[in-house]
Amino acid sequence: MPFSRTPVSTIDLSGAEIVAYYPKGRYAIVSYGGDTLEVIRYQRGFKNPQIAGSIALPGNSQSVDINKNGLIAAAISINDNNDGKVAFYQIKGNRVISRGSVDVGNLPDSIDFSADGNILVTADEGEPNRFYGTEDGVDPEGSISIIAINRKQPGNSKATTLKFNQYSTEELRSAGLRISGVNPTPGRDLEPEFASIDSDTNTAYVSLQENNGIAVVDLAKKQIKKFFSLGFKNWSNGSVDTSDQDEVYAPGPRNFMGLRMADGITTVRIKGNTYVLTANEGDGRVRPDEVNFEAEGVDGTVYSYGTNEEPGFISQIEDELSGENIYIYSEADIGSAGNFEADQGDEFFITLKYGPSSDDDYYSDEVRAGKLSEGDDFLINDANEGRLKTIKDQNDSITGIKGFGGRSFSIFTEDGELVFDSGDALDRNAAAAGYYDDSRSDDKSVEPEGIVVGRVGKKVIAFVALERTYDQSNPDEIGSMIQVYDITDPGNATYAGYLTSENSLSPEGLAWVQGKRKGGTLLAANEETGTLDAFRITANMF
């Protein structure tokens, strides 16, 4: 029988996305995308967390890590262009001491110390801005930075930033990587997402989420050794739900392939072999919904918008080009900039320069399967796939339609050989526990976001954070879910149970704290609720 466990403690923070833990000081450092880091102190047993303070940063943080010597490293973007730095800090008693910073690539999105604390790797995403596909679009180069830590003066550490311009589109595609976008080149199209160091082999593995691949980096030679593809999943041989309209989990064979497109990854050594674990989330290049205006009126409503503030405006947004406030009205001819018609649920990204535009008016790599036609060189005959969000540049008349993400976690060898994939089990387990959100069926379902490994007795245990689940009996639509797998035999991983917190939602960053009694504690940072959970994991659970 799979177990279910709740946290021994939960603490509310300003935000929570990534967490790192320092055993000697018994403190956790939490990054949440803002210009500060939260410092949390734990007592023994992790039952009474206290906010001990915060660390002011010279930019917005994407990630944080702490090495064995207590050196804190924060991956930050220092300006609107997302120029990257790693800033170093040390906690001394009640003081936080700045230890300087080093430059890295654009938008460092993940950071990882080696086990000895002497090497730090950042995955520099170089993500396009929100106007990608127009004359105002910017697409910085992605990169991977390797920092050799100067222990006496961390700010003088040597950083080597590896870019991808030496590769051709043809050779990367032949390696199974997805190269897409507007006039793509490898330097701009490759977008490193998450980094994990295998200190035993002096190798770093970096996920390339949008590209459906992994970059393998030789840390001694400071060069990229190779790439390998995360591959496709054939759902015609599996079981999956692709409709968000029936309000039930109704899986079955479906006529499409899925690109795994991993977000979080981790490495583990088992019986002398290195394995790479991937959380197959599936994010692509789509503008985030939170910057859009969503029409709530009946189909065919004519709205107006402008910089003039009149009584009765229904929404106010900031023009991301001009900085001006734009007011939206549910009637025509009130807003000074013009009118637009929308059906209920339509979403628009609105600026004065480009007007009310859907994502497709700029660049979007997704299209509903039901909107494909003979003009796309093939027809969608199976109505089950009509609501599915597909990857436009991957659909073709020979291999069929492609969906985002693997809805799973996978285990690969260091050479990129797939030894395990959880198939549809994450969905099925969530549904069985009452945590499956059917409104995500057409998209990426439970969205595995983060993954970490711990050792519990003689077992090797993987924890998989699911971003898009919640307790379906909760009227506030919260309640996190982290699924737990025994991967002691990597090729035959088995489901063990799940962890859930009733006050949390959207777990992202996970940190394993090894205990002294054949167990440990899992820390989980939850993006939507800004909470940090601590789960006690013991050998008798397995």
C-alpha positions in Angstrom: 0.0 0.0 0.0 1.5 3.4 -1.0 2.1 5.6 2.0 1.0 9.2 2.5 2.8 11.7 4.7 2.3 15.3 5.8 5.1 17.8 6.8 6.5 18.1 10.3 6.5 21.9 9.7 5.4 24.5 7.2 6.5 28.1 7.2 5.1 31.1 5.2 7.7 33.2 3.4 7.8 36.1 1.0 8.1 33.5 -1.7 9.6 30.1 -2.3 11.0 28.5 -5.4 14.5 27.1 -4.7 15.9 25.9 -1.3 19.4 25.0 -0.2 20.4 23.7 3.2 23.5 24.0 5.4 23.7 21.3 8.0 26.3 22.8 10.3 24.3 26.0 10.8 20.9 24.3 10.5 19.7 26.9 8.2 17.9 27.0 4.9 18.3 29.6 2.2 15.3 30.2 -0.1 15.2 32.0 -3.4 11.9 33.2 -4.9 12.7 35.3 -7.9 13.0 38.6 -6.0 15.9 40.7 -4.9 16.3 39.0 -1.5 17.0 35.6 -0.1 15.1 34.3 3.0 17.2 32.8 5.8 15.3 30.1 7.9 16.7 28.5 11.1 15.7 25.0 12.1 15.8 23.3 15.5 16.4 19.6 15.8 13.6 17.7 14.1 12.7 20.5 11.7 9.6 21.2 13.8 10.0 24.9 14.6 11.4 26.9 11.7 12.0 30.6 12.3 12.8 33.4 9.8 16.3 34.5 10.9 16.6 37.3 8.4 17.1 38.0 4.7 20.0 38.8 2.3 19.7 41.8 0.0 20.8 41.0 -3.6 22.0 43.3 -6.4 19.3 41.8 -8.7 16.6 39.2 -8.9 17.5 35.6 -8.0 16.7 32.5 -10.0 18.5 30.0 -7.8 20.6 29.5 -4.7 23.0 26.8 -3.4 25.4 26.4 -0.4 28.6 24.6 -0.4 30.1 22.4 2.4 32.0 25.5 3.8 28.8 27.5 4.2 29.5 29.7 1.1 26.1 30.8 -0.3 25.9 31.4 -4.1 22.9 33.2 -5.6 22.3 33.2 -9.4 20.9 36.6 -10.2 19.9 38.8 -13.1 21.1 42.3 -12.5 19.0 44.3 -15.0 16.0 44.1 -17.4 18.3 42.5 -20.0 18.9 39.6 -17.6 22.7 40.0 -17.6 23.9 37.3 -15.1 26.0 37.3 -12.0 26.7 34.8 -9.2 26.8 36.7 -5.8 28.5 35.1 -2.8 27.7 35.5 0.9 28.7 33.9 4.2 26.7 33.9 7.4 28.9 34.7 10.4 26.9 34.5 13.6 24.1 37.1 13.2 25.8 38.8 10.3 25.8 38.2 6.6 29.1 39.0 4.9 29.2 39.7 1.1 32.0 37.8 -0.5 31.8 39.5 -3.9 30.4 38.3 -7.3 31.4 37.0 -10.7 29.9 37.5 -14.1 28.2 34.5 -15.8 25.9 34.1 -18.9 22.5 35.6 -19.5 19.7 34.7 -17.1 21.4 32.1 -14.8 18.4 29.8 -14.0 20.0 27.0 -12.0 23.1 26.6 -9.9 25.0 23.6 -8.4 28.1 23.2 -6.2 30.3 20.2 -6.5 30.4 17.9 -3.4 33.8 19.4 -2.3 32.5 22.9 -2.8 35.3 23.9 -5.2 33.3 24.1 -8.5 30.1 25.8 -9.2 28.1 25.4 -12.4 25.3 27.6 -13.7 22.7 26.9 -16.4 22.4 30.3 -18.2 19.0 30.1 -20.0 19.3 33.2 -22.3 15.5 33.2 -22.6 13.8 35.4 -25.3 11.9 38.4 -24.1 8.2 38.7 -24.4 8.3 40.4 -27.8 10.1 37.5 -29.4 9.0 37.3 -33.0 8.7 41.1 -33.5 11.2 43.9 -34.1 11.3 44.4 -30.4 12.2 40.8 -29.7 15.5 40.0 -28.1 16.9 36.4 -27.9 20.2 36.3 -25.8 22.6 33.5 -26.2 22.3 30.6 -23.8 25.4 29.3 -22.0 26.9 27.1 -19.2 29.2 28.8 -16.8 31.9 26.9 -14.7 33.3 28.7 -11.7 36.5 27.6 -9.9 35.9 28.9 -6.4 38.6 31.0 -4.8 38.0 30.1 -1.1 39.8 33.2 0.3 38.2 35.6 -2.1 35.1 34.1 -3.8 34.6 37.4 -5.8 37.9 36.7 -7.5 36.8 33.2 -8.6 37.5 32.4 -12.2 34.4 31.9 -14.4 34.5 30.1 -17.8 31.4 30.6 -19.8 30.7 28.0 -22.5 28.5 28.9 -25.5 27.1 26.9 -28.4 28.1 28.9 -31.5 30.7 26.2 -32.5 27.8 23.8 -33.3 25.7 23.7 -36.4 22.0 23.3 -36.4 22.4 20.1 -38.5 24.7 18.3 -36.1 22.5 19.2 -33.1 19.4 17.9 -34.9 21.2 14.8 -35.8 21.9 14.3 -32.1 18.2 14.4 -31.5 17.9 18.0 -30.2 15.0 20.2 -31.1 16.2 23.5 -32.8 13.3 25.8 -33.5 12.2 29.4 -33.1 12.6 32.5 -35.3 15.6 32.1 -37.5 17.2 29.7 -35.1 20.9 29.3 -34.5 22.4 27.0 -31.8 23.9 29.9 -29.9 20.5 31.5 -29.4 18.2 28.5 -29.6 19.8 26.3 -26.9 18.4 27.3 -23.5 20.1 25.6 -20.5 17.5 25.1 -17.7 19.0 23.0 -14.8 22.4 21.9 -13.8 23.6 18.9 -11.7 27.2 17.9 -11.0 28.3 14.3 -10.7 31.4 14.9 -8.6 32.6 11.3 -8.9 33.2 11.7 -12.6 33.9 15.5 -12.6 31.0 15.9 -15.0 28.0 18.3 -15.1 24.7 17.5 -16.8 22.6 20.4 -17.9 19.0 20.1 -19.1 18.0 22.0 -22.3 14.3 22.0 -21.8 13.0 23.6 -24.9 15.5 21.6 -26.9 14.5 18.2 -25.4 18.1 17.3 -24.6 21.0 17.2 -22.1 24.4 18.8 -22.4 27.3 16.8 -20.8 30.1 19.0 -19.6 33.7 17.9 -18.7 34.5 20.1 -15.7 38.3 19.4 -15.8 38.7 20.4 -19.4 35.9 23.0 -19.2 34.3 21.9 -22.4 31.0 20.3 -23.6 31.7 16.6 -24.2 28.4 15.8 -26.0 24.7 16.1 -26.1 22.0 13.5 -25.9 18.3 13.6 -26.6 15.6 12.9 -24.1 13.6 11.3 -26.8 9.9 10.8 -27.5 7.1 8.9 -25.8 4.5 7.1 -28.0 1.1 7.6 -26.3 -0.6 5.3 -28.8 1.0 2.5 -26.8 0.2 4.1 -23.5 -2.6 5.7 -21.6 -3.2 9.4 -21.2 -6.0 12.0 -20.9 -6.0 14.8 -23.4 -9.3 16.5 -22.7 -9.9 19.3 -20.1 -13.6 19.5 -20.9 -15.0 16.3 -19.3 -14.1 17.1 -15.6 -12.9 13.5 -15.1 -9.6 11.6 -15.5 -10.4 9.4 -18.5 -7.1 8.0 -19.8 -6.7 5.8 -22.8 -4.4 5.3 -25.9 -3.9 8.6 -27.7 -2.6 9.2 -31.2 0.4 11.5 -30.5 4.1 11.5 -29.4 5.4 13.4 -26.4 8.8 15.2 -26.1 10.1 14.8 -22.6 11.6 18.3 -22.3 12.9 18.1 -18.8 13.1 20.9 -16.3 14.7 19.8 -13.1 17.4 17.0 -13.2 19.7 15.3 -10.7 22.4 12.7 -10.8 23.0 9.8 -8.5 25.6 7.0 -8.2 24.2 3.5 -7.8 26.6 0.5 -7.6 29.4 2.5 -9.2 27.3 3.8 -12.1 26.1 7.4 -12.7 22.4 7.9 -13.5 20.7 11.1 -14.7 17.1 11.6 -13.5 14.8 14.0 -15.3 11.5 15.7 -14.3 9.8 15.8 -17.7 7.7 19.0 -17.4 7.6 20.2 -21.0 7.7 24.0 -21.0 8.1 25.7 -24.4 8.3 29.2 -25.7 4.9 30.5 -24.7 4.2 33.9 -23.1 3.1 33.4 -19.5 -0.6 33.7 -18.9 -0.2 36.2 -16.0 0.8 39.0 -18.4 -2.4 38.6 -20.5 -5.8 40.0 -20.4 -8.5 37.3 -20.4 -11.9 38.1 -21.7 -14.7 37.1 -19.4 -17.7 38.4 -21.3 -20.0 36.4 -23.6 -18.7 35.4 -27.0 -18.5 38.3 -29.4 -18.2 41.1 -26.8 -16.5 44.2 -28.1 -14.0 45.7 -25.7 -12.0 48.9 -25.9 -8.7 49.9 -24.4 -6.5 53.0 -24.0 -4.5 55.2 -21.7 -7.5 57.2 -20.6 -8.9 56.2 -17.2 -12.7 56.3 -17.2 -15.2 55.0 -14.7 -16.0 51.3 -15.2 -12.7 50.0 -16.5 -12.5 46.2 -15.9 -8.7 45.8 -16.0 -5.6 47.8 -15.7 -2.2 46.6 -17.1 1.2 48.1 -17.7 2.4 48.5 -21.3 5.6 46.5 -21.2 7.1 48.6 -24.0 6.2 52.1 -23.0 5.5 51.7 -19.2 2.2 53.4 -19.5 -1.0 52.2 -17.8 -3.6 50.7 -20.2 -7.2 50.5 -19.1 -9.6 48.0 -20.6 -13.4 48.5 -20.9 -16.2 46.0 -21.6 -17.8 48.4 -24.1 -16.7 49.8 -27.4 -15.4 53.3 -28.0 -14.5 54.2 -24.4 -10.8 53.4 -24.5 -8.8 56.0 -26.5 -6.6 53.4 -28.4 -9.4 51.4 -30.1 -11.7 48.4 -29.9 -11.3 44.6 -30.2 -13.7 41.7 -30.2 -13.2 38.6 -28.1 -14.9 35.3 -27.1 -15.0 34.2 -23.5 -11.7 32.9 -22.4 -9.7 34.5 -25.2 -6.3 35.9 -23.9 -4.6 39.0 -25.3 -1.2 40.5 -24.7 -1.8 44.3 -25.0 0.5 47.1 -25.8 -0.1 50.5 -27.5 2.4 49.6 -30.3 1.0 46.2 -31.2 -2.5 46.4 -29.9 -4.5 43.5 -28.4 -2.5 40.5 -29.7 -2.7 36.8 -29.1 0.5 34.9 -28.5 0.3 33.7 -32.1 0.7 37.2 -33.3 4.3 37.2 -32.0 5.8 33.7 -31.6 4.3 30.7 -30.0 5.4 27.1 -30.4 2.0 25.6 -29.5 -1.2 25.0 -31.4 -4.3 23.1 -30.5 -4.6 19.8 -32.3 -8.2 20.6 -33.2 -6.9 23.7 -35.1 -4.7 21.6 -37.4 -6.0 21.3 -40.9 -5.2 20.0 -44.4 -3.0 23.1 -44.7 -0.8 21.5 -42.1 -0.3 18.5 -44.5 -2.3 16.1 -42.3 -5.7 15.8 -40.6 -6.4 15.0 -37.0 -8.9 12.2 -37.1 -9.1 11.2 -33.5 -11.4 13.6 -31.5 -9.6 12.7 -28.3 -6.6 14.8 -29.4 -8.7 17.9 -30.3 -7.9 19.8 -27.1 -4.2 18.8 -26.9 -1.6 21.5 -27.1 0.9 20.4 -29.7 4.4 21.6 -30.7 3.9 23.4 -34.1 7.4 22.8 -35.4 7.5 19.1 -34.5 4.1 18.1 -36.1 4.4 16.4 -39.5 2.5 14.1 -41.8 4.8 11.1 -41.3 5.3 10.9 -37.5 2.1 12.7 -36.5 1.5 15.3 -33.8 3.7 16.0 -30.8 2.8 17.1 -27.3 4.7 19.0 -24.7 6.4 17.0 -21.9 6.6 13.4 -20.9 4.1 13.6 -18.0 6.7 11.4 -16.2 10.2 11.2 -14.7 12.9 9.2 -16.4 16.2 7.6 -15.6 19.1 7.7 -18.1 22.6 6.3 -18.0 25.5 8.8 -18.2 25.7 8.0 -21.9 22.0 8.9 -22.5 20.5 5.4 -22.6 17.0 5.4 -21.2 16.6 2.7 -18.5 13.3 3.8 -16.9 10.3 6.0 -17.6 7.3 6.3 -15.3 4.9 6.2 -18.2 1.5 7.5 -17.1 2.0 6.5 -13.5 2.4 10.1 -12.1 -1.1 10.9 -13.6 -2.6 7.6 -12.3 -1.1 8.0 -8.8 -2.4 11.6 -8.6 -5.9 10.6 -9.7 -6.0 7.7 -7.3 -5.1 10.0 -4.4 -7.6 12.7 -5.4 -5.0 15.2 -6.6 -5.3 15.1 -10.4 -6.4 18.4 -12.0 -8.4 17.5 -15.1 -8.2 21.1 -16.4 -4.5 20.4 -17.2 -5.2 17.2 -19.2 -5.0 19.0 -22.6 -1.6 20.6 -21.6 1.1 18.8 -19.6 -1.1 17.3 -16.9 0.7 17.1 -13.5 3.9 18.8 -14.8 6.9 17.2 -13.0 9.0 20.2 -12.1 11.8 19.2 -9.7 13.5 16.0 -8.7 16.0 15.0 -6.0 17.4 11.8 -4.6 18.0 10.7 -1.0 19.4 7.6 0.7 17.1 5.9 3.3 18.7 2.9 4.9 19.8 0.7 2.0 17.3 2.3 -0.4 17.8 5.0 -3.0 14.7 7.2 -3.1 13.6 9.7 -5.7 11.2 12.6 -4.9 9.3 14.1 -7.8 7.7 17.5 -7.3 4.4 18.0 -9.3 3.6 21.6 -10.1 0.0 21.2 -11.3 -1.7 19.0 -8.7 -3.9 19.9 -5.8 -6.3 18.3 -3.4 -9.5 18.1 -5.4 -11.6 18.2 -2.2 -10.1 21.5 -1.1 -12.4 24.5 -2.0 -9.3 26.8 -2.1 -7.6 24.5 -4.7 -4.4 24.0 -2.7 -2.6 20.9 -1.4 0.8 20.0 -2.8 1.9 16.6 -4.0 5.3 15.1 -4.2 5.5 11.5 -5.4 8.1 9.1 -4.0 9.8 6.3 -5.9 12.3 3.5 -4.8 15.0 3.6 -7.5 17.5 1.3 -5.8 17.2 -0.8 -9.0 17.1 2.0 -11.5 15.7 -0.1 -14.3 12.8 -1.2 -12.1 11.8 1.8 -10.1 8.7 1.4 -8.0 6.1 3.8 -6.6 6.3 4.0 -2.8 3.8 6.8 -1.9 3.4 10.5 -1.8 4.0 13.6 0.4 1.3 16.3 0.7 0.9 19.6 2.5 -2.6 21.1 2.9 -1.2 24.7 3.0 1.0 24.5 0.0 0.8 24.5 -3.8 3.2 24.0 -6.7 6.3 22.5 -5.2 9.4 23.4 -7.2 12.7 23.3 -5.5 13.6 20.2 -3.4 16.5 19.7 -1.0 17.4 16.4 0.7 19.0 16.6 4.2 20.6 13.4 5.1 19.9 12.2 8.6 22.0 10.1 11.0 19.4 7.4 11.6 19.0 5.8 8.2 16.6 8.5 7.0 16.5 12.2 6.4 14.3 15.3 5.8 13.0 16.6 2.5 12.6 20.4 2.2 10.1 21.6 -0.5 9.8 25.2 -1.7 6.3 25.9 -3.0 6.0 28.6 -5.7 2.3 29.5 -5.6 1.9 29.7 -1.8 5.4 30.8 -0.9 5.7 28.1 1.7 8.5 25.9 2.8 7.7 22.4 4.0 9.8 19.9 5.8 9.0 16.1 5.5 10.5 13.5 7.7 11.5 10.4 5.8 12.3 7.2 7.7 13.4 3.7 6.7 10.2 2.1 7.9 8.3 3.9 5.2 9.8 1.6 2.5 
